[in-house]
Amino acid sequence: MLLGFTSLLLTVSEKQIASICIPKGVGETLLPCARMTLDDAEEETKCAEQGKVSVVSREGVRELQYFIFYLALGHVISCILTFSLGMAKMRRWESWEAKTRTLDYQFAYDPRRFRLTRQTSFGKRHLNYWSNSPVLYWPVCLVRQFYRSVPKVDYFTLRHGFITAHFAEGSNFDFQKYIKRALEKDFGVIMGISWWIWIFSVLYIFFNANTFYSHFWLPFIPLMVLLLVGTKLQSIVTDMCLDGHDKSNMVRGTLLVRPSDHFFWFGWPKLLLHLIGFILFQNSFQLAFFTWTSIRFGIRSCFHQGTENIIIRVVMGVSVQILCGYVTLPLYALVTQMGTTMGKVVFTENVIRGIQIWHDKAKKNVALRNPYSQGPTLDTSLSLETSLESSPSFKLDASVSILMDRSLDDNKPMAVNIMEEKTSSEQQESENQKPKLGSFRGFDMGNFEQHL
């Protein structure tokens, strides 16, 4: 929608944009090709009379509209491929989640077993000679995202820490389904285009001029940011292991990691989400630019200066696409759940719908019982997200956690059984049904005496 509005805005203001004049020297500096001359573009009469050139000719504005179409199509395809690769990588987590209900898993994580932190599988992976070395720490985290970025031991340990922090011990909460729902919600943010992403896009067009030799360094920016995000995610897992080891050298069952926002940059886990969105859009932007220039002007046009330029753009675009979808996105989906709070996606849509239905009925019942009451009424502001985020020690019974993981295929709202206060008529009816005097727990002594 935003890209369509931008295209419409360019159509309406085409003449006004072409009327903006700049000196010829500046215009020659901003040319994207070394062989392109200013005579190739249509100049406005107003600028020509002043000895200047248009910042963007009318033909250039029309070509920008074509480019926006390629950009919109490319961004949608890129997001679909990224999400598909991430879900394919996360499909194996279903078998890991099923294993948590087996006797082997319960024996391995039996809280009655005491072990040293370094003897645990999680400790053996992260407590090594490099974990306390400022020289080797970051290079190891950088390399680890390419080889077993999310191993089974990390999934089990982070799952155990999440459930211990937010639920009752022994809960059967389905952590894999919760991650899937959270990722589906976060992906809406990734597909969106923020104002600051537009600023970087404008800068990309500006630096794409031939003067800056952008084809040698601009395609590498999304890859560099992606590697930085992946390295940070790996370091967060290691930091949680070091934090648990510093608190205790002896553990029960397995090492307990404590979710906290202070492991993330600026205490803001969602910052990594916005960076991934920036990476995907900038990569889509570069691939769309390459496709647009190849189709409209030819693969051997001045936009592609040599074979190495074509190879760099294509290889970088495909590499970022695969690495982001298959490596970084699943790692992000798991690690970002280890913040201080959890979102309202912990409840399925059926549970939320059931709570809202009960809330509406309870509000209606209160209004019918006390039509003239000026006292306190039922609060109508039902906010699950606020209540969850305000208390990191939110507890749920194991039986409730099973209900929360019901399939979303059932369109019927889930019933929420909550005891309400009895009305005066119900209380009177219950009093009439009370056992009579002289009876023993409902057994009439009078009838018993007549039989005697």
LOTIDO-283009 format. One line per 4 residues: their letters; for each residue x negated, y negated, z negated of C-alpha. Coordinates in Angstrom, 1 decimal, padded with zeros to 4 digits. Layout:
LOTIDO-283009
A) X:Y:Z | ... $
END
This chain:
LOTIDO-283009
MLLG) 000.0:000.0:000.0 | -002.8:-002.4:-000.9 | -004.7:-001.7:002.3 | -001.5:-002.2:004.3 $
FTSL) -000.9:-005.5:002.6 | -004.4:-006.6:003.4 | -003.9:-005.7:007.1 | -000.7:-007.7:007.2 $
LLTV) -002.4:-010.6:005.5 | -005.1:-010.5:008.2 | -002.5:-010.6:010.9 | -000.7:-013.6:009.5 $
SEKQ) -003.9:-015.6:008.8 | -005.8:-014.6:012.0 | -005.9:-018.1:013.4 | -006.8:-019.7:010.1 $
IASI) -009.7:-017.3:009.6 | -011.1:-017.9:013.1 | -011.0:-021.7:012.4 | -013.6:-021.4:009.6 $
CIPK) -016.8:-022.7:011.1 | -020.4:-021.9:010.0 | -023.7:-023.0:011.5 | -025.1:-020.9:014.3 $
GVGE) -028.2:-020.1:012.3 | -026.1:-018.5:009.5 | -024.0:-016.7:012.1 | -027.1:-015.1:013.7 $
TLLP) -028.2:-013.9:010.3 | -024.9:-012.2:009.6 | -024.9:-010.3:012.9 | -024.6:-006.5:012.3 $
CARM) -026.8:-005.7:015.3 | -030.1:-007.1:016.5 | -029.0:-007.0:020.2 | -025.7:-008.7:019.6 $
TLDD) -025.4:-012.3:020.6 | -022.9:-014.9:019.6 | -021.7:-015.1:023.2 | -020.1:-011.7:022.8 $
AEEE) -017.5:-013.0:020.4 | -014.6:-015.3:021.2 | -015.3:-018.7:019.7 | -012.7:-021.2:018.6 $
TKCA) -012.6:-024.5:020.5 | -012.8:-026.4:017.2 | -016.0:-024.8:016.1 | -017.5:-025.0:019.6 $
EQGK) -017.0:-028.7:019.6 | -018.9:-029.0:016.3 | -021.8:-026.9:017.6 | -020.8:-024.1:015.2 $
VSVV) -019.4:-020.7:015.4 | -016.4:-019.0:013.8 | -017.2:-016.9:010.7 | -015.0:-014.2:012.2 $
SREG) -013.5:-014.5:015.7 | -009.9:-013.4:016.5 | -011.2:-010.3:018.1 | -013.2:-009.5:014.9 $
VREL) -010.1:-009.9:012.8 | -008.3:-007.4:015.0 | -011.1:-005.0:014.7 | -011.0:-005.3:010.9 $
QYFI) -007.4:-004.2:011.1 | -008.5:-001.0:012.9 | -011.1:-000.5:010.3 | -008.6:-000.8:007.5 $
FYLA) -006.6:002.0:009.1 | -009.6:004.2:009.3 | -010.5:003.4:005.7 | -007.0:004.2:004.4 $
LGHV) -006.9:007.5:006.2 | -010.5:008.4:005.2 | -009.9:007.6:001.5 | -006.8:009.8:001.3 $
ISCI) -008.6:012.7:003.0 | -011.7:012.2:000.7 | -009.6:012.2:-002.5 | -007.7:015.4:-001.4 $
LTFS) -011.0:017.2:-000.6 | -012.6:016.1:-003.9 | -009.6:017.2:-005.9 | -009.4:020.5:-004.1 $
LGMA) -013.1:021.3:-004.7 | -012.7:020.4:-008.4 | -009.7:022.7:-008.8 | -011.4:025.5:-007.0 $
KMRR) -014.4:025.2:-009.4 | -012.0:025.0:-012.4 | -010.0:028.1:-011.4 | -012.5:030.4:-013.1 $
WESW) -011.7:028.6:-016.4 | -008.3:030.5:-016.5 | -010.1:033.8:-017.1 | -012.3:032.1:-019.8 $
EAKT) -009.1:030.8:-021.5 | -007.6:034.3:-021.4 | -010.7:035.7:-023.0 | -010.2:033.5:-026.1 $
RTLD) -007.2:035.7:-027.0 | -009.2:038.9:-027.0 | -010.7:040.7:-030.0 | -014.2:040.4:-028.6 $
YQFA) -013.9:036.6:-028.7 | -012.4:036.6:-032.2 | -015.3:038.8:-033.4 | -017.9:036.6:-031.8 $
YDPR) -016.5:033.4:-033.3 | -015.5:035.0:-036.6 | -015.8:032.2:-039.3 | -016.9:034.8:-041.9 $
RFRL) -020.1:035.2:-040.0 | -023.0:032.9:-041.0 | -025.7:032.2:-038.5 | -028.4:029.7:-037.9 $
TRQT) -027.6:026.9:-035.4 | -030.4:028.0:-033.1 | -029.1:031.6:-033.0 | -025.8:030.6:-031.5 $
SFGK) -025.5:030.7:-027.7 | -024.7:027.0:-027.6 | -027.8:026.3:-029.7 | -030.1:028.4:-027.5 $
RHLN) -029.0:026.5:-024.4 | -029.4:023.0:-025.8 | -031.8:023.1:-028.7 | -035.1:023.5:-026.9 $
YWSN) -038.5:021.7:-026.8 | -037.1:019.2:-024.3 | -034.1:018.1:-026.2 | -036.1:015.9:-028.6 $
SPVL) -038.6:014.7:-026.0 | -037.8:011.3:-024.5 | -039.9:012.1:-021.5 | -038.2:015.5:-020.6 $
YWPV) -034.7:014.9:-021.9 | -033.2:012.9:-019.0 | -035.0:014.8:-016.2 | -033.6:018.1:-017.6 $
CLVR) -030.1:016.7:-017.8 | -030.4:015.5:-014.2 | -031.4:018.9:-012.9 | -028.9:020.8:-015.0 $
QFYR) -025.9:019.4:-013.1 | -027.1:021.3:-010.0 | -027.3:024.7:-011.8 | -024.5:026.0:-014.0 $
SVPK) -023.2:022.6:-014.8 | -020.3:024.0:-016.8 | -021.3:027.4:-018.3 | -019.0:029.6:-020.3 $
VDYF) -020.7:028.9:-023.6 | -020.2:025.1:-023.2 | -016.5:025.6:-022.4 | -016.0:027.8:-025.4 $
TLRH) -017.8:025.5:-027.8 | -016.1:022.3:-026.6 | -012.8:024.0:-026.7 | -013.4:025.1:-030.3 $
GFIT) -014.4:021.6:-031.3 | -011.4:020.0:-029.6 | -008.9:022.4:-031.2 | -010.5:022.2:-034.6 $
AHFA) -010.4:018.4:-034.5 | -006.8:018.0:-033.3 | -004.9:021.2:-034.2 | -004.4:023.7:-036.9 $
EGSN) -007.0:026.4:-037.2 | -006.1:029.5:-035.3 | -003.9:027.6:-032.8 | -003.2:029.3:-029.5 $
FDFQ) -003.3:026.0:-027.6 | -004.1:026.5:-023.9 | -007.1:024.2:-023.4 | -007.4:024.9:-019.7 $
KYIK) -003.9:023.8:-018.9 | -004.4:020.6:-020.9 | -007.5:019.8:-019.0 | -005.6:020.4:-015.7 $
RALE) -002.8:018.0:-016.7 | -005.3:015.4:-017.9 | -007.2:015.6:-014.6 | -004.0:015.3:-012.6 $
KDFG) -003.2:012.1:-014.5 | -006.7:010.6:-014.2 | -006.8:011.3:-010.5 | -004.2:008.7:-009.9 $
VIMG) -006.7:006.2:-011.3 | -009.4:007.5:-009.0 | -007.2:007.1:-005.9 | -006.4:003.5:-006.9 $
ISWW) -008.4:000.5:-005.7 | -009.4:-002.0:-008.4 | -010.3:-005.6:-007.8 | -013.9:-005.1:-008.7 $
IWIF) -014.1:-002.2:-006.1 | -012.9:-004.7:-003.5 | -015.7:-007.1:-004.5 | -018.3:-004.4:-003.9 $
SVLY) -016.7:-003.5:-000.5 | -017.0:-007.2:000.6 | -020.6:-007.1:-000.5 | -021.1:-003.9:001.5 $
IFFN) -019.9:-005.7:004.6 | -022.1:-008.7:003.9 | -025.3:-006.6:003.4 | -024.5:-004.5:006.4 $
ANTF) -026.1:-007.3:008.5 | -029.1:-006.4:010.5 | -031.3:-008.8:008.5 | -031.1:-006.7:005.3 $
YSHF) -031.9:-003.3:007.0 | -029.0:-001.8:005.0 | -029.1:001.5:006.9 | -032.2:002.5:004.9 $
WLPF) -030.8:001.9:001.4 | -027.0:001.2:001.4 | -025.9:004.8:002.0 | -027.8:005.9:-001.1 $
IPLM) -025.9:003.8:-003.6 | -022.9:006.2:-004.1 | -025.4:009.1:-004.5 | -027.5:007.3:-007.1 $
VLLL) -024.4:006.3:-009.2 | -023.0:009.9:-008.9 | -026.3:011.4:-010.2 | -026.3:008.8:-013.0 $
VGTK) -022.8:009.8:-014.1 | -023.6:013.6:-013.9 | -026.7:013.1:-016.0 | -024.8:011.2:-018.6 $
LQSI) -022.1:013.9:-018.8 | -024.8:016.6:-019.3 | -026.5:014.4:-022.0 | -023.3:014.1:-023.9 $
VTDM) -023.0:017.8:-024.3 | -026.6:018.0:-025.5 | -026.1:015.1:-027.9 | -023.1:016.8:-029.5 $
CLDG) -025.2:019.9:-030.0 | -028.0:017.9:-031.6 | -025.4:016.0:-033.8 | -024.0:019.3:-035.1 $
HDKS) -027.5:020.7:-035.7 | -028.5:017.6:-037.7 | -025.5:018.0:-040.0 | -026.1:021.6:-040.8 $
NMVR) -028.7:024.3:-039.9 | -026.3:027.0:-040.9 | -022.9:027.5:-039.2 | -019.9:029.7:-039.7 $
GTLL) -018.9:031.6:-036.6 | -020.3:029.1:-034.1 | -021.6:025.5:-034.0 | -018.8:023.0:-034.5 $
VRPS) -019.1:019.9:-032.2 | -017.2:016.8:-033.4 | -015.4:014.8:-030.7 | -016.3:011.1:-030.9 $
DHFF) -016.3:008.1:-028.5 | -019.7:007.0:-029.6 | -021.3:009.6:-027.3 | -020.0:007.7:-024.3 $
WFGW) -021.2:004.4:-022.8 | -019.9:001.5:-024.8 | -017.6:003.9:-026.7 | -015.3:004.0:-023.6 $
PKLL) -014.8:007.5:-022.0 | -012.7:006.1:-019.2 | -015.6:004.1:-017.9 | -016.9:007.3:-016.3 $
LHLI) -013.5:007.7:-014.6 | -013.7:004.3:-013.0 | -017.3:005.0:-011.9 | -016.1:008.1:-010.1 $
GFIL) -013.4:006.1:-008.5 | -016.0:003.6:-007.3 | -018.2:006.4:-005.9 | -015.4:008.0:-003.9 $
FQNS) -014.2:004.7:-002.5 | -017.6:003.5:-001.5 | -018.4:006.9:000.1 | -015.1:006.7:002.0 $
FQLA) -015.9:003.2:003.0 | -019.2:004.2:004.5 | -017.8:007.2:006.3 | -014.9:005.2:007.6 $
FFTW) -017.3:002.5:008.8 | -019.3:005.1:010.6 | -016.2:006.7:012.2 | -014.8:003.3:013.2 $
TSIR) -018.0:002.1:014.9 | -018.6:005.4:016.6 | -015.0:005.5:018.1 | -014.6:001.9:018.9 $
FGIR) -018.2:001.0:020.1 | -019.8:004.4:020.8 | -022.1:006.7:018.9 | -025.2:005.0:020.5 $
SCFH) -024.1:001.4:019.9 | -026.2:-001.1:018.1 | -024.4:-000.2:014.8 | -026.4:003.0:014.7 $
QGTE) -030.0:002.1:015.1 | -031.7:005.3:016.0 | -031.0:009.0:015.3 | -032.3:008.7:011.7 $
NIII) -029.6:006.2:010.9 | -026.9:008.6:012.0 | -028.4:011.5:010.1 | -028.8:009.5:006.9 $
RVVM) -025.2:008.3:006.9 | -023.7:011.7:007.7 | -025.8:013.7:005.3 | -025.3:011.2:002.4 $
GVSV) -021.6:011.1:003.0 | -021.1:014.8:003.0 | -023.5:015.4:000.1 | -021.7:012.9:-002.1 $
QILC) -018.3:014.4:-001.2 | -019.3:018.0:-002.1 | -021.4:017.0:-005.2 | -018.6:014.8:-006.6 $
GYVT) -015.8:017.4:-006.1 | -017.5:020.6:-007.0 | -020.0:019.5:-009.7 | -019.3:016.1:-011.3 $
LPLY) -015.4:016.2:-011.4 | -015.1:019.5:-013.3 | -017.8:018.4:-015.7 | -016.0:015.1:-016.2 $
ALVT) -012.7:016.8:-016.8 | -014.2:018.9:-019.6 | -016.6:016.5:-021.3 | -014.2:013.5:-021.5 $
QMGT) -011.8:015.5:-023.6 | -014.3:015.2:-026.4 | -013.4:011.6:-027.2 | -012.0:010.5:-030.5 $
TMGK) -008.4:010.6:-029.3 | -006.3:012.7:-027.0 | -003.7:011.6:-024.5 | 000.0:012.3:-024.5 $
VVFT) -000.5:014.9:-021.8 | -001.1:017.3:-024.7 | 002.7:017.7:-024.4 | 004.2:019.1:-021.2 $
ENVI) 006.9:017.2:-019.3 | 009.6:019.5:-020.7 | 008.6:018.8:-024.3 | 008.5:015.0:-023.7 $
RGIQ) 011.9:015.2:-022.0 | 013.4:017.2:-024.9 | 012.1:014.8:-027.5 | 013.6:011.8:-025.5 $
IWHD) 016.9:013.6:-025.2 | 017.0:014.2:-029.0 | 015.9:010.6:-029.6 | 018.9:009.3:-027.5 $
KAKK) 021.3:011.6:-029.3 | 020.0:010.7:-032.7 | 020.3:007.0:-031.9 | 023.9:007.5:-030.7 $
NVAL) 024.8:009.4:-033.9 | 023.4:006.7:-036.1 | 025.4:004.1:-034.3 | 028.6:006.1:-034.6 $
RNPY) 028.2:006.9:-038.3 | 027.4:003.3:-039.3 | 029.1:001.0:-036.8 | 029.1:-002.0:-039.2 $
SQGP) 026.0:-001.2:-041.2 | 023.4:-004.0:-041.3 | 020.8:-001.7:-042.8 | 017.7:-000.3:-041.1 $
TLDT) 018.4:001.6:-037.8 | 016.5:004.2:-035.9 | 013.5:002.9:-034.2 | 014.0:003.1:-030.5 $
SLSL) 010.4:002.6:-029.5 | 009.3:006.2:-028.9 | 005.6:006.1:-028.0 | 003.9:009.5:-028.0 $
ETSL) 000.6:008.1:-026.7 | 000.4:005.6:-029.6 | 001.1:008.1:-032.2 | -001.4:010.5:-030.9 $
ESSP) -004.2:008.0:-030.3 | -003.8:006.4:-033.7 | -004.5:009.7:-035.5 | -007.3:011.9:-034.4 $
SFKL) -006.4:014.5:-037.0 | -003.1:015.2:-035.4 | -002.0:018.7:-036.5 | 000.4:021.2:-034.8 $
DASV) 001.4:024.6:-035.9 | 000.3:027.5:-033.7 | 003.8:028.3:-032.7 | 004.4:024.8:-031.5 $
SILM) 001.2:024.9:-029.5 | 002.6:027.8:-027.6 | 005.8:025.9:-026.7 | 003.7:023.0:-025.5 $
DRSL) 002.1:025.1:-022.9 | 005.2:026.3:-021.2 | 005.2:026.2:-017.5 | 006.4:023.1:-015.8 $
DDNK) 008.3:025.1:-013.2 | 011.3:025.2:-015.5 | 013.4:022.2:-014.7 | 015.5:022.5:-017.8 $
PMAV) 014.6:020.3:-020.7 | 013.2:022.0:-023.6 | 015.4:022.0:-026.7 | 014.0:020.4:-029.8 $
NIME) 015.6:021.7:-032.9 | 015.6:019.1:-035.6 | 017.7:019.1:-038.7 | 020.0:016.1:-039.0 $
EKTS) 021.8:014.8:-042.0 | 025.3:016.3:-042.7 | 028.2:014.0:-042.3 | 030.7:013.5:-045.0 $
SEQQ) 033.2:015.8:-043.3 | 030.6:018.6:-043.1 | 029.7:018.1:-046.7 | 033.4:018.4:-047.7 $
ESEN) 033.8:021.5:-045.7 | 030.8:023.0:-047.3 | 032.1:022.2:-050.7 | 035.4:024.0:-049.9 $
QKPK) 033.4:027.0:-049.0 | 031.6:027.1:-052.3 | 032.2:030.2:-054.5 | 034.8:029.8:-057.1 $
LGSF) 034.2:029.6:-060.8 | 033.8:032.9:-062.4 | 032.3:034.4:-059.3 | 028.8:035.9:-059.0 $
RGFD) 027.0:034.7:-055.8 | 030.3:034.8:-053.8 | 031.6:038.0:-055.4 | 035.0:037.2:-056.9 $
MGNF) 035.2:038.5:-060.4 | 039.0:038.1:-060.5 | 039.5:040.6:-057.8 | 037.0:042.9:-059.5 $
EQHL) 039.0:042.7:-062.8 | 042.3:043.6:-061.0 | 040.8:046.7:-059.6 | 039.7:047.7:-063.0 $
END
